[in-house]
């Protein structure tokens, strides 16, 4: 940075511009103010400061005198730093701040020591100390200075205000906290500093203090600073949404140090908060204050709590905090949660909406207006989550069942790219993978394979022939690995060694969170369809349930269970028998199929060939044998005796 020397006449012009038509009630205050202005015009900054200090001492809420006091200090600094000394010092401090990083910023003991320079008798030393404190400690520089705002020594109080007012946006958040102190001097000092900083984010706070503070001098100062005639509550709510939505009047990333502040008298204390939650915590704080002032903000609080639960659930070690936020959310009224859900749906807040839906899907709830509203969302994860919740609460309308049927069809299929000029070999591999539920994209040469790769979003494995018509397999493999999306995806080379579909599937990694979410939703929807199936209200979902029989167990098993009560046709029975007879399927899936066939016979009289059950009983799977024996008995398909033989 460069520090430009400004002539006294320019500085004086700036001061005259800032001099308002002030109202100083007492005649002696007016005389002191005029004397200070005369001294300022004459360049006697020390005398000017002493006069302005007297005005502030008599009338602590006089923002004009304090502003002029700071202007006079600045003017003197301008005259003292000729020769570029300040610029050299500033560069050294900036370099030090970059090297030490954010951890050093939190050393409040070191900050307290550094802050002592802000009270120096030397203006030049004071300027250096303020600059160094701000650059090295950021918002944590406010801690010792706020403590000084409550000092019995007036000079230290004024010096602290001056230092804070020169530290920019970084100290606005701690100052907004300090302005809620129980100590009147601290509140006044914080307001004086905020007045100079002129940050719009403090407008709601200032409006609140002007209307509601218990101290007359604080109300008077805040009233002088007012910029809007809107009610404090409406301004608090507007500012809260600015924080929550991270808009232009919210919290910038460089101001977010993963900390919030609390105030106890003159003691400002920083405490850690995940960076992703700092803005939400500020929004919550302001919404709660608006609520105290009589404006119901519970619906907005529901959205904020739900968002925090979603974020904390994804943070290692955040489970306890997530539970606390969820419990706070649960203590809000059902009507507020429904309204919050409508807001989240309207603004495509997917994670918050899902948390709010899960809260409404619980004991005691009888108001499902928010869930029905959410079912109309264009975002599948929101609409399907709402349908699952409604089904769990015994709501089986046609719209709910159709929505669940669509959710069951959600796919998170595994995808394999085969690049091979031997079409017969490629098709054999494609068919083998297809039988295992894997989607396959085949390219006949390296160039086409790379095009397909670039167009893909999800790939679970690449299978590349060692010899291609145009490129070496190693060249194609290197190009794939150079793409960050696929750097961890396994690549198999088709050569002389036999590669099977099972080898490829065994090498699959975990699904991405987005793809896993689709699989989880399909499973939840299939499970939820069991309720309307019991109530004979799931006929429209039978096709989707049958289509899910070859999906992964988490989707197939609940689908099979639902079909046992909804699949009133021989075609469905035949599909279930095919699953039962497939020895490649898991025991859980085959047991569910046998039980579903028993339920179909009991409900609709649809019988199945007992030979399937008898065959499965010989495989040695105890659970499967029991399910098949039950089916034989339910259908009266013939007693199979057993003798005791040890």
SEMI-819407 format. One record per residue (C-alpha): residue number from 1; residue in one letter; x, y, z. Coordinates in Angstrom, 3 decimals. Example, Ala and Ser with C-alpha at 12.3 -4.5 7.8 and 13.67 -1.06 7.14 Angstrom:
BEGIN
> 1/A/12.300/-4.500/7.800
> 2/S/13.670/-1.060/7.140
//
This chain:
BEGIN
> 1/X/0.000/0.000/0.000
> 2/X/1.064/3.603/-0.336
> 3/X/0.436/6.261/2.271
> 4/X/-0.198/9.576/0.529
> 5/X/0.619/12.794/2.258
> 6/X/-2.421/15.082/2.298
> 7/X/-2.173/18.820/2.805
> 8/X/-3.754/20.394/5.881
> 9/X/-6.198/22.324/3.701
> 10/X/-7.538/19.106/2.144
> 11/X/-7.890/17.450/5.527
> 12/X/-9.682/20.491/6.914
> 13/X/-12.010/20.476/3.926
> 14/X/-12.858/16.851/4.637
> 15/X/-13.579/17.670/8.254
> 16/X/-15.882/20.556/7.294
> 17/X/-17.729/18.188/4.990
> 18/X/-18.312/15.782/7.898
> 19/X/-19.308/18.524/10.359
> 20/X/-23.099/18.241/10.790
> 21/X/-25.642/20.712/12.033
> 22/X/-25.119/19.281/15.490
> 23/X/-27.352/19.669/18.496
> 24/X/-25.179/20.224/21.586
> 25/X/-27.645/21.119/24.282
> 26/X/-25.442/22.650/26.970
> 27/X/-23.887/26.022/26.201
> 28/X/-20.517/24.973/27.598
> 29/X/-20.486/21.971/25.270
> 30/X/-21.173/24.272/22.335
> 31/X/-18.323/26.560/23.371
> 32/X/-15.934/23.630/23.761
> 33/X/-16.943/22.328/20.360
> 34/X/-16.324/25.716/18.738
> 35/X/-12.994/26.058/20.493
> 36/X/-12.001/22.646/19.224
> 37/X/-12.950/23.627/15.669
> 38/X/-10.909/26.835/15.872
> 39/X/-7.888/24.908/17.108
> 40/X/-8.391/22.366/14.337
> 41/X/-8.518/25.072/11.652
> 42/X/-5.352/26.601/13.083
> 43/X/-3.556/23.264/12.862
> 44/X/-3.292/22.907/16.655
> 45/X/-4.401/19.291/16.688
> 46/X/-3.402/18.594/20.298
> 47/X/-5.616/21.421/21.570
> 48/X/-8.412/20.389/19.208
> 49/X/-8.322/16.868/20.552
> 50/X/-8.445/18.032/24.151
> 51/X/-11.552/20.154/23.436
> 52/X/-13.308/17.336/21.616
> 53/X/-12.429/14.972/24.471
> 54/X/-14.129/17.361/26.913
> 55/X/-17.264/17.423/24.773
> 56/X/-17.370/13.639/24.702
> 57/X/-16.758/13.481/28.442
> 58/X/-19.791/15.724/29.059
> 59/X/-21.947/14.110/26.371
> 60/X/-20.831/10.510/25.585
> 61/X/-23.440/10.103/22.852
> 62/X/-22.015/12.945/20.761
> 63/X/-20.908/11.111/17.629
> 64/X/-19.850/14.326/15.870
> 65/X/-17.240/15.241/18.452
> 66/X/-15.795/11.743/18.403
> 67/X/-15.646/11.760/14.621
> 68/X/-13.750/15.071/14.687
> 69/X/-11.441/13.724/17.375
> 70/X/-10.502/10.890/15.029
> 71/X/-10.169/13.276/12.093
> 72/X/-7.717/15.399/14.072
> 73/X/-5.613/12.351/14.941
> 74/X/-5.632/11.283/11.305
> 75/X/-4.563/14.729/10.164
> 76/X/-1.600/14.704/12.509
> 77/X/-0.629/11.228/11.323
> 78/X/-0.643/12.458/7.746
> 79/X/1.979/15.039/8.681
> 80/X/4.146/12.588/10.647
> 81/X/4.647/9.785/8.160
> 82/X/6.393/11.597/5.337
> 83/X/9.189/9.668/3.660
> 84/X/7.445/6.349/3.124
> 85/X/8.320/4.862/6.520
> 86/X/4.747/3.685/7.074
> 87/X/4.638/1.849/3.746
> 88/X/7.784/-0.142/4.574
> 89/X/6.360/-1.023/7.986
> 90/X/3.035/-2.042/6.437
> 91/X/4.662/-4.402/3.980
> 92/X/6.577/-6.120/6.798
> 93/X/3.384/-6.639/8.789
> 94/X/1.482/-7.993/5.790
> 95/X/4.231/-10.501/5.080
> 96/X/4.229/-11.602/8.714
> 97/X/0.453/-12.041/8.739
> 98/X/0.539/-14.230/5.646
> 99/X/3.261/-16.404/7.127
> 100/X/1.646/-16.978/10.512
> 101/X/-1.853/-17.729/9.206
> 102/X/-5.145/-17.987/10.978
> 103/X/-3.967/-20.019/13.953
> 104/X/-1.819/-17.183/15.251
> 105/X/-4.777/-14.811/14.889
> 106/X/-6.547/-16.561/17.762
> 107/X/-3.785/-15.897/20.303
> 108/X/-5.720/-13.387/22.397
> 109/X/-2.922/-13.069/24.968
> 110/X/-0.514/-11.978/22.233
> 111/X/-3.203/-9.680/20.814
> 112/X/-3.637/-8.061/24.236
> 113/X/0.091/-7.315/24.402
> 114/X/0.113/-5.936/20.868
> 115/X/-2.956/-3.812/21.617
> 116/X/-1.071/-1.800/24.225
> 117/X/0.642/0.037/21.385
> 118/X/-2.776/1.441/20.416
> 119/X/-2.689/3.538/23.611
> 120/X/0.739/5.018/22.968
> 121/X/1.330/8.758/23.392
> 122/X/3.070/8.752/20.021
> 123/X/0.639/9.060/17.130
> 124/X/3.034/7.357/14.773
> 125/X/3.551/4.407/17.148
> 126/X/-0.199/4.249/17.643
> 127/X/-0.804/4.036/13.901
> 128/X/1.731/1.263/13.518
> 129/X/0.225/-0.668/16.427
> 130/X/-3.290/-0.399/15.018
> 131/X/-2.157/-1.567/11.621
> 132/X/-0.115/-4.455/13.032
> 133/X/-2.899/-5.548/15.393
> 134/X/-5.470/-5.582/12.616
> 135/X/-3.283/-7.429/10.122
> 136/X/-1.987/-10.028/12.564
> 137/X/-5.143/-10.768/14.550
> 138/X/-8.049/-9.854/12.263
> 139/X/-11.390/-9.932/14.140
> 140/X/-9.647/-11.263/17.261
> 141/X/-7.909/-7.887/17.552
> 142/X/-11.241/-6.592/18.823
> 143/X/-11.026/-8.675/22.026
> 144/X/-8.540/-6.489/23.988
> 145/X/-9.880/-3.277/22.480
> 146/X/-13.477/-4.030/23.454
> 147/X/-12.211/-4.731/26.964
> 148/X/-10.679/-1.238/26.951
> 149/X/-14.046/0.268/25.946
> 150/X/-15.167/-0.365/29.513
> 151/X/-11.997/1.032/31.092
> 152/X/-12.332/3.687/33.815
> 153/X/-9.643/5.722/32.018
> 154/X/-11.378/7.881/29.435
> 155/X/-8.241/8.216/27.294
> 156/X/-7.990/4.450/26.934
> 157/X/-11.692/4.232/26.030
> 158/X/-11.325/6.836/23.301
> 159/X/-8.110/5.293/22.002
> 160/X/-9.844/1.908/21.801
> 161/X/-12.739/3.408/19.826
> 162/X/-10.282/5.063/17.483
> 163/X/-8.330/1.849/16.925
> 164/X/-11.475/-0.205/16.306
> 165/X/-12.836/2.354/13.890
> 166/X/-9.685/1.993/11.783
> 167/X/-9.825/-1.789/11.403
> 168/X/-12.469/-2.113/8.714
> 169/X/-15.023/-4.841/8.078
> 170/X/-13.079/-7.500/9.980
> 171/X/-14.156/-6.102/13.354
> 172/X/-17.794/-5.379/12.476
> 173/X/-19.031/-8.780/13.720
> 174/X/-17.280/-8.604/17.114
> 175/X/-18.449/-4.990/17.477
> 176/X/-22.040/-6.020/16.757
> 177/X/-21.661/-8.535/19.576
> 178/X/-20.078/-5.942/21.893
> 179/X/-22.994/-3.576/21.260
> 180/X/-25.177/-6.091/23.163
> 181/X/-22.994/-5.840/26.288
> 182/X/-24.535/-5.211/29.698
> 183/X/-21.845/-2.534/30.157
> 184/X/-23.117/0.829/28.954
> 185/X/-19.639/2.189/28.183
> 186/X/-18.889/-0.831/26.016
> 187/X/-22.162/-0.396/24.108
> 188/X/-21.428/3.286/23.550
> 189/X/-17.880/2.616/22.420
> 190/X/-18.975/-0.128/20.036
> 191/X/-21.576/2.196/18.541
> 192/X/-19.030/5.004/18.105
> 193/X/-16.707/2.634/16.238
> 194/X/-19.576/1.289/14.108
> 195/X/-20.586/4.849/13.289
> 196/X/-17.184/5.492/11.726
> 197/X/-17.045/2.103/9.992
> 198/X/-20.500/2.795/8.483
> 199/X/-21.178/-0.873/7.658
> 200/X/-24.746/-1.530/6.465
> 201/X/-24.847/-4.851/8.299
> 202/X/-25.055/-3.000/11.620
> 203/X/-28.151/-1.009/10.593
> 204/X/-30.627/-3.440/12.145
> 205/X/-28.665/-3.506/15.408
> 206/X/-28.531/0.293/15.529
> 207/X/-32.267/0.528/14.901
> 208/X/-32.926/-1.971/17.696
> 209/X/-30.717/-0.084/20.176
> 210/X/-32.278/3.249/19.236
> 211/X/-35.716/1.916/20.051
> 212/X/-35.106/-0.505/22.880
> 213/X/-31.865/0.069/24.793
> 214/X/-32.292/0.647/28.524
> 215/X/-29.783/3.517/28.600
> 216/X/-30.732/6.975/27.336
> 217/X/-27.255/7.873/26.061
> 218/X/-27.115/4.653/23.999
> 219/X/-30.573/5.327/22.565
> 220/X/-29.570/8.895/21.721
> 221/X/-26.362/7.881/19.956
> 222/X/-28.076/5.071/18.059
> 223/X/-30.856/7.473/17.033
> 224/X/-28.277/9.866/15.546
> 225/X/-26.867/6.958/13.525
> 226/X/-30.217/5.684/12.196
> 227/X/-30.332/5.234/8.423
> 228/X/-33.779/3.674/8.036
> 229/X/-37.233/4.283/9.426
> 230/X/-38.202/0.627/9.121
> 231/X/-39.040/-1.289/12.289
> 232/X/-36.140/-2.946/14.127
> 233/X/-37.753/-6.384/13.715
> 234/X/-38.101/-6.088/9.947
> 235/X/-34.505/-4.903/9.636
> 236/X/-33.251/-7.729/11.853
> 237/X/-35.086/-10.290/9.733
> 238/X/-33.799/-8.781/6.489
> 239/X/-30.227/-8.815/7.766
> 240/X/-30.633/-12.370/9.044
> 241/X/-31.639/-13.575/5.565
> 242/X/-28.678/-11.672/4.113
> 243/X/-26.358/-13.669/6.344
> 244/X/-28.145/-16.951/5.691
> 245/X/-28.270/-16.501/1.906
> 246/X/-24.703/-15.124/1.721
> 247/X/-25.827/-12.201/-0.385
> 248/X/-23.999/-8.899/-0.885
> 249/X/-24.963/-7.734/2.615
> 250/X/-23.897/-10.994/4.260
> 251/X/-20.590/-12.402/5.456
> 252/X/-17.724/-12.593/2.976
> 253/X/-15.413/-15.605/2.983
> 254/X/-12.376/-13.542/4.058
> 255/X/-14.306/-12.358/7.143
> 256/X/-15.232/-15.905/8.134
> 257/X/-12.607/-17.220/10.539
> 258/X/-14.687/-20.067/11.955
> 259/X/-15.564/-18.159/15.114
> 260/X/-18.454/-16.389/16.808
> 261/X/-18.253/-13.955/19.716
> 262/X/-20.089/-13.616/23.011
> 263/X/-19.939/-10.687/25.433
> 264/X/-19.972/-10.647/29.224
> 265/X/-19.676/-7.088/30.477
> 266/X/-16.445/-5.879/28.900
> 267/X/-15.111/-9.378/28.188
> 268/X/-15.476/-10.316/24.540
> 269/X/-14.935/-14.055/24.046
> 270/X/-14.398/-15.921/20.767
> 271/X/-15.620/-19.497/20.397
> 272/X/-15.156/-21.934/17.538
> 273/X/-17.898/-22.640/15.014
> 274/X/-17.481/-24.590/11.749
> 275/X/-16.902/-22.037/8.989
> 276/X/-19.850/-23.432/7.045
> 277/X/-22.148/-22.502/9.950
> 278/X/-20.970/-19.021/10.981
> 279/X/-23.379/-17.189/8.660
> 280/X/-26.284/-19.412/9.751
> 281/X/-25.451/-18.787/13.410
> 282/X/-25.566/-15.032/12.805
> 283/X/-28.902/-15.443/11.021
> 284/X/-30.232/-17.467/13.944
> 285/X/-29.050/-14.847/16.447
> 286/X/-30.854/-12.038/14.616
> 287/X/-34.032/-14.075/14.057
> 288/X/-34.188/-14.904/17.765
> 289/X/-33.840/-11.204/18.606
> 290/X/-36.674/-10.294/16.208
> 291/X/-38.743/-12.981/17.906
> 292/X/-38.019/-11.346/21.288
> 293/X/-39.318/-8.067/19.870
> 294/X/-42.672/-9.677/19.094
> 295/X/-42.338/-10.755/15.451
> 296/X/-42.879/-14.480/14.906
> 297/X/-39.765/-15.793/13.149
> 298/X/-40.287/-19.458/14.036
> 299/X/-40.758/-20.562/10.395
> 300/X/-37.448/-18.928/9.450
> 301/X/-35.794/-20.490/12.482
> 302/X/-37.080/-23.892/11.328
> 303/X/-35.243/-23.433/8.019
> 304/X/-32.040/-22.347/9.763
> 305/X/-32.085/-25.203/12.282
> 306/X/-32.770/-27.736/9.514
> 307/X/-29.901/-26.390/7.416
> 308/X/-27.531/-26.612/10.356
> 309/X/-28.596/-30.200/11.070
> 310/X/-27.846/-31.116/7.453
> 311/X/-24.402/-29.469/7.558
> 312/X/-23.453/-30.875/10.963
> 313/X/-24.504/-34.372/9.905
> 314/X/-21.758/-34.266/7.285
> 315/X/-19.019/-33.124/9.685
> 316/X/-16.943/-35.684/11.563
> 317/X/-17.809/-35.437/15.230
> 318/X/-20.807/-33.203/14.534
> 319/X/-23.441/-35.746/15.606
> 320/X/-24.012/-34.321/19.087
> 321/X/-24.375/-30.760/17.793
> 322/X/-26.667/-31.966/14.996
> 323/X/-28.884/-33.688/17.566
> 324/X/-29.057/-30.488/19.634
> 325/X/-30.111/-28.414/16.616
> 326/X/-32.682/-31.061/15.628
> 327/X/-34.144/-31.050/19.121
> 328/X/-34.368/-27.255/19.003
> 329/X/-36.191/-27.601/15.685
> 330/X/-38.594/-30.158/17.173
> 331/X/-39.616/-27.707/19.903
> 332/X/-41.087/-25.362/17.287
> 333/X/-44.772/-25.715/16.468
> 334/X/-45.885/-28.043/13.672
> 335/X/-47.383/-25.056/11.862
> 336/X/-44.012/-23.279/11.924
> 337/X/-42.209/-26.347/10.595
> 338/X/-44.763/-26.676/7.791
> 339/X/-44.284/-23.013/6.885
> 340/X/-40.518/-23.454/7.011
> 341/X/-40.805/-26.432/4.676
> 342/X/-42.818/-24.377/2.199
> 343/X/-40.076/-21.725/2.226
> 344/X/-37.347/-24.337/1.759
> 345/X/-39.229/-25.949/-1.145
> 346/X/-39.883/-22.621/-2.849
> 347/X/-36.161/-21.800/-2.691
> 348/X/-34.879/-25.296/-3.632
> 349/X/-33.144/-25.759/-0.275
> 350/X/-32.855/-29.512/-0.741
> 351/X/-30.950/-30.466/2.408
> 352/X/-33.047/-28.230/4.684
> 353/X/-36.289/-29.452/3.087
> 354/X/-35.355/-33.084/3.656
> 355/X/-34.583/-32.418/7.316
> 356/X/-37.911/-30.617/7.779
> 357/X/-39.729/-33.488/6.080
> 358/X/-38.070/-35.989/8.410
> 359/X/-39.231/-33.930/11.414
> 360/X/-42.838/-33.897/10.154
> 361/X/-42.579/-37.669/9.665
> 362/X/-42.939/-38.441/13.350
> 363/X/-45.223/-39.086/16.291
> 364/X/-48.038/-36.667/17.013
> 365/X/-48.079/-34.893/13.683
> 366/X/-51.496/-34.307/12.136
> 367/X/-50.785/-31.355/9.832
> 368/X/-49.389/-32.495/6.472
> 369/X/-49.889/-29.285/4.487
> 370/X/-46.134/-28.766/4.125
> 371/X/-45.621/-32.357/2.994
> 372/X/-48.292/-32.108/0.295
> 373/X/-46.751/-28.820/-0.824
> 374/X/-43.302/-30.460/-0.950
> 375/X/-44.675/-33.301/-3.067
> 376/X/-45.166/-30.768/-5.847
> 377/X/-41.474/-29.808/-5.881
> 378/X/-39.583/-30.163/-9.147
> 379/X/-36.636/-31.551/-7.165
> 380/X/-37.055/-35.358/-7.016
> 381/X/-35.349/-35.818/-3.661
> 382/X/-37.753/-33.337/-2.028
> 383/X/-40.974/-34.604/-3.637
> 384/X/-40.135/-38.268/-3.026
> 385/X/-39.077/-37.652/0.593
> 386/X/-42.435/-35.967/1.203
> 387/X/-44.311/-38.899/-0.349
> 388/X/-42.432/-41.371/1.872
> 389/X/-43.297/-39.304/4.954
> 390/X/-46.980/-39.121/3.962
> 391/X/-47.148/-42.876/3.414
> 392/X/-45.530/-43.467/6.796
> 393/X/-48.280/-41.303/8.325
> 394/X/-51.045/-43.355/6.678
> 395/X/-51.747/-40.998/3.761
> 396/X/-52.321/-43.207/0.696
> 397/X/-53.786/-40.853/-1.901
> 398/X/-53.263/-41.639/-5.583
> 399/X/-50.736/-38.791/-5.791
> 400/X/-48.693/-40.262/-2.919
> 401/X/-48.650/-43.778/-4.406
> 402/X/-47.740/-42.515/-7.901
> 403/X/-44.929/-40.429/-6.433
> 404/X/-43.572/-43.436/-4.538
> 405/X/-43.752/-45.544/-7.690
> 406/X/-41.637/-42.967/-9.504
> 407/X/-39.156/-42.952/-6.607
> 408/X/-38.738/-46.733/-6.771
> 409/X/-37.592/-46.320/-10.367
> 410/X/-34.746/-43.990/-9.358
> 411/X/-31.537/-45.585/-10.596
> 412/X/-27.950/-45.276/-9.466
> 413/X/-26.691/-47.925/-11.852
> 414/X/-23.123/-48.960/-12.091
> 415/X/-21.617/-47.949/-15.422
> 416/X/-18.702/-49.560/-17.266
> 417/X/-17.013/-48.293/-20.443
> 418/X/-15.654/-51.002/-22.745
> 419/X/-13.180/-49.921/-25.453
> 420/X/-12.523/-52.848/-27.760
> 421/X/-12.294/-53.325/-31.511
> 422/X/-13.349/-56.994/-31.144
> 423/X/-17.140/-56.594/-31.246
> 424/X/-17.888/-60.214/-30.272
> 425/X/-15.678/-60.058/-27.192
> 426/X/-17.042/-56.648/-26.225
> 427/X/-20.646/-57.866/-26.538
> 428/X/-19.948/-60.956/-24.452
> 429/X/-18.587/-58.765/-21.667
> 430/X/-21.512/-56.342/-22.080
> 431/X/-24.077/-59.147/-21.726
> 432/X/-22.332/-60.640/-18.693
> 433/X/-22.239/-57.238/-16.946
> 434/X/-25.834/-56.524/-17.983
> 435/X/-26.974/-59.728/-16.294
> 436/X/-25.444/-58.326/-13.111
> 437/X/-27.395/-55.060/-13.411
> 438/X/-24.511/-53.019/-14.825
> 439/X/-24.977/-50.554/-17.689
> 440/X/-22.306/-50.727/-20.386
> 441/X/-21.124/-48.259/-23.016
> 442/X/-19.103/-49.857/-25.844
> 443/X/-16.657/-48.018/-28.112
> 444/X/-14.881/-49.731/-30.996
> 445/X/-11.671/-47.646/-30.937
> 446/X/-9.616/-45.469/-28.628
> 447/X/-10.727/-42.120/-30.047
> 448/X/-14.435/-42.974/-29.671
> 449/X/-13.785/-44.295/-26.175
> 450/X/-12.141/-41.036/-25.106
> 451/X/-15.072/-39.038/-26.520
> 452/X/-17.499/-41.195/-24.509
> 453/X/-15.323/-40.762/-21.449
> 454/X/-15.359/-36.956/-21.713
> 455/X/-19.160/-36.947/-22.064
> 456/X/-19.664/-39.213/-19.045
> 457/X/-20.475/-38.065/-15.543
> 458/X/-20.266/-41.361/-13.653
> 459/X/-18.078/-44.345/-14.519
> 460/X/-17.318/-47.300/-12.236
> 461/X/-14.690/-49.028/-14.416
> 462/X/-12.967/-48.903/-17.807
> 463/X/-12.198/-52.088/-19.748
> 464/X/-9.699/-51.451/-22.584
> 465/X/-8.428/-53.919/-25.128
> 466/X/-4.662/-54.114/-25.165
> 467/X/-4.663/-53.764/-28.954
> 468/X/-6.930/-51.086/-30.454
> 469/X/-7.396/-50.067/-34.104
> 470/X/-5.985/-46.579/-33.557
> 471/X/-4.266/-46.168/-30.166
> 472/X/-2.306/-48.129/-27.619
> 473/X/-4.211/-49.064/-24.468
> 474/X/-1.544/-47.283/-22.404
> 475/X/-2.224/-44.017/-24.268
> 476/X/-5.978/-44.273/-23.634
> 477/X/-5.395/-45.220/-20.005
> 478/X/-3.119/-42.212/-19.439
> 479/X/-5.715/-39.850/-20.941
> 480/X/-8.359/-41.282/-18.619
> 481/X/-6.175/-40.863/-15.543
> 482/X/-5.415/-37.266/-16.508
> 483/X/-9.120/-36.464/-16.038
> 484/X/-9.590/-35.697/-12.329
> 485/X/-13.089/-37.179/-12.406
> 486/X/-11.712/-40.629/-13.158
> 487/X/-8.302/-40.611/-11.493
> 488/X/-9.465/-43.220/-8.933
> 489/X/-11.612/-45.307/-11.305
> 490/X/-10.161/-48.810/-11.972
> 491/X/-8.919/-49.574/-15.508
> 492/X/-8.721/-53.188/-16.765
> 493/X/-6.682/-54.225/-19.798
> 494/X/-8.102/-56.996/-21.986
> 495/X/-5.184/-59.119/-23.108
> 496/X/-4.196/-62.733/-22.996
> 497/X/-5.304/-63.126/-19.364
> 498/X/-8.996/-63.893/-19.020
> 499/X/-10.964/-60.993/-17.499
> 500/X/-14.485/-61.776/-16.290
> 501/X/-17.451/-59.574/-15.479
> 502/X/-17.160/-60.703/-11.858
> 503/X/-13.578/-59.367/-11.741
> 504/X/-14.840/-55.983/-12.924
> 505/X/-17.772/-55.820/-10.508
> 506/X/-15.598/-56.888/-7.568
> 507/X/-13.363/-53.882/-8.220
> 508/X/-16.140/-51.284/-7.980
> 509/X/-15.589/-48.504/-5.469
> 510/X/-18.261/-46.892/-3.309
> 511/X/-21.040/-44.954/-4.974
> 512/X/-20.702/-41.181/-4.864
> 513/X/-22.939/-39.497/-2.293
> 514/X/-25.299/-38.227/-5.016
> 515/X/-25.692/-41.657/-6.612
> 516/X/-26.063/-43.332/-3.237
> 517/X/-28.808/-40.861/-2.362
> 518/X/-30.854/-42.090/-5.343
> 519/X/-30.417/-45.711/-4.255
> 520/X/-31.403/-44.835/-0.691
> 521/X/-34.479/-42.963/-1.879
> 522/X/-35.603/-45.880/-4.070
> 523/X/-35.244/-48.201/-1.076
> 524/X/-37.174/-45.828/1.196
> 525/X/-39.970/-45.490/-1.378
> 526/X/-40.243/-49.263/-1.816
> 527/X/-40.462/-49.643/1.968
> 528/X/-43.105/-46.903/2.193
> 529/X/-45.231/-48.646/-0.460
> 530/X/-45.737/-51.511/1.967
> 531/X/-48.239/-49.344/3.878
> 532/X/-50.623/-48.581/0.984
> 533/X/-50.183/-52.165/-0.228
> 534/X/-51.624/-53.386/3.071
> 535/X/-54.524/-50.975/2.537
> 536/X/-55.169/-52.184/-1.064
> 537/X/-54.147/-48.745/-2.340
> 538/X/-50.923/-49.564/-4.216
> 539/X/-52.197/-51.126/-7.461
> 540/X/-50.760/-48.279/-9.547
> 541/X/-47.268/-48.993/-8.184
> 542/X/-47.137/-52.724/-9.040
> 543/X/-45.300/-52.165/-12.337
> 544/X/-42.580/-50.120/-10.620
> 545/X/-42.224/-52.714/-7.871
> 546/X/-41.831/-55.556/-10.384
> 547/X/-39.263/-53.479/-12.241
> 548/X/-37.233/-53.211/-9.016
> 549/X/-36.858/-56.979/-8.525
> 550/X/-33.420/-57.036/-10.138
> 551/X/-32.134/-53.995/-8.253
> 552/X/-29.736/-54.136/-5.308
> 553/X/-31.060/-55.803/-2.166
> 554/X/-31.866/-52.520/-0.400
> 555/X/-34.446/-51.779/-3.126
> 556/X/-35.449/-55.311/-4.161
> 557/X/-36.311/-56.633/-0.687
> 558/X/-38.881/-53.966/0.301
> 559/X/-40.295/-54.070/-3.257
> 560/X/-40.823/-57.826/-2.943
> 561/X/-42.488/-57.400/0.440
> 562/X/-44.888/-54.807/-0.980
> 563/X/-45.718/-57.074/-3.929
> 564/X/-46.857/-59.745/-1.500
> 565/X/-49.841/-57.532/-0.684
> 566/X/-50.297/-55.574/-3.935
> 567/X/-49.317/-58.000/-6.738
> 568/X/-52.657/-59.688/-7.414
> 569/X/-51.713/-61.407/-10.686
> 570/X/-50.143/-64.607/-11.970
> 571/X/-47.558/-62.505/-13.812
> 572/X/-46.280/-61.057/-10.544
> 573/X/-46.193/-64.537/-8.984
> 574/X/-44.101/-65.799/-11.873
> 575/X/-41.635/-62.919/-11.460
> 576/X/-41.274/-63.709/-7.766
> 577/X/-40.711/-67.409/-8.510
> 578/X/-37.902/-66.435/-10.890
> 579/X/-36.209/-64.521/-8.076
> 580/X/-36.713/-67.436/-5.679
> 581/X/-35.113/-69.846/-8.137
> 582/X/-32.103/-67.624/-8.851
> 583/X/-29.291/-69.096/-6.747
> 584/X/-27.150/-66.077/-7.608
> 585/X/-29.378/-63.783/-5.524
> 586/X/-28.887/-63.209/-1.807
> 587/X/-30.633/-65.275/0.847
> 588/X/-32.532/-62.170/2.052
> 589/X/-34.000/-61.522/-1.406
> 590/X/-35.047/-65.164/-1.912
> 591/X/-36.572/-65.387/1.583
> 592/X/-38.560/-62.201/0.894
> 593/X/-39.809/-63.749/-2.387
> 594/X/-40.993/-66.938/-0.655
> 595/X/-42.794/-64.910/2.014
> 596/X/-44.369/-62.629/-0.603
> 597/X/-45.733/-65.667/-2.476
> 598/X/-47.250/-66.923/0.784
> 599/X/-48.930/-63.537/1.328
> 600/X/-50.220/-63.465/-2.267
> 601/X/-51.902/-66.858/-1.816
> 602/X/-53.375/-65.817/1.548
> 603/X/-54.705/-62.535/0.131
> 604/X/-55.697/-63.409/-3.420
> 605/X/-55.560/-67.219/-3.719
> 606/X/-52.759/-67.109/-6.298
> 607/X/-50.761/-70.333/-5.963
> 608/X/-47.236/-71.095/-7.157
> 609/X/-45.557/-74.316/-8.228
> 610/X/-44.438/-76.122/-5.045
> 611/X/-41.453/-77.631/-6.885
> 612/X/-39.676/-74.271/-6.648
> 613/X/-40.021/-74.268/-2.864
> 614/X/-39.037/-77.911/-2.513
> 615/X/-35.902/-77.372/-4.566
> 616/X/-34.839/-74.317/-2.554
> 617/X/-35.276/-76.273/0.695
> 618/X/-32.471/-78.657/-0.311
> 619/X/-29.795/-75.928/-0.499
> 620/X/-28.995/-75.891/3.205
> 621/X/-30.008/-72.264/3.884
> 622/X/-31.981/-72.427/7.145
> 623/X/-33.863/-69.138/6.681
> 624/X/-34.735/-69.937/3.078
> 625/X/-35.867/-73.471/4.002
> 626/X/-38.188/-72.111/6.688
> 627/X/-39.746/-69.527/4.340
> 628/X/-40.286/-72.159/1.644
> 629/X/-41.771/-74.654/4.120
> 630/X/-44.207/-71.988/5.272
> 631/X/-45.240/-71.286/1.674
> 632/X/-45.883/-74.996/1.028
> 633/X/-48.034/-75.190/4.131
> 634/X/-49.984/-72.001/3.364
> 635/X/-50.779/-73.276/-0.141
> 636/X/-51.577/-76.817/1.099
> 637/X/-49.065/-78.041/-1.473
> 638/X/-48.223/-81.255/0.346
> 639/X/-46.780/-82.223/3.719
> 640/X/-43.055/-82.994/3.887
> 641/X/-42.371/-85.182/6.888
> 642/X/-39.196/-85.165/8.953
> 643/X/-37.846/-87.734/11.400
> 644/X/-35.472/-87.096/14.253
> 645/X/-32.017/-88.489/13.601
> 646/X/-29.037/-87.540/15.741
//
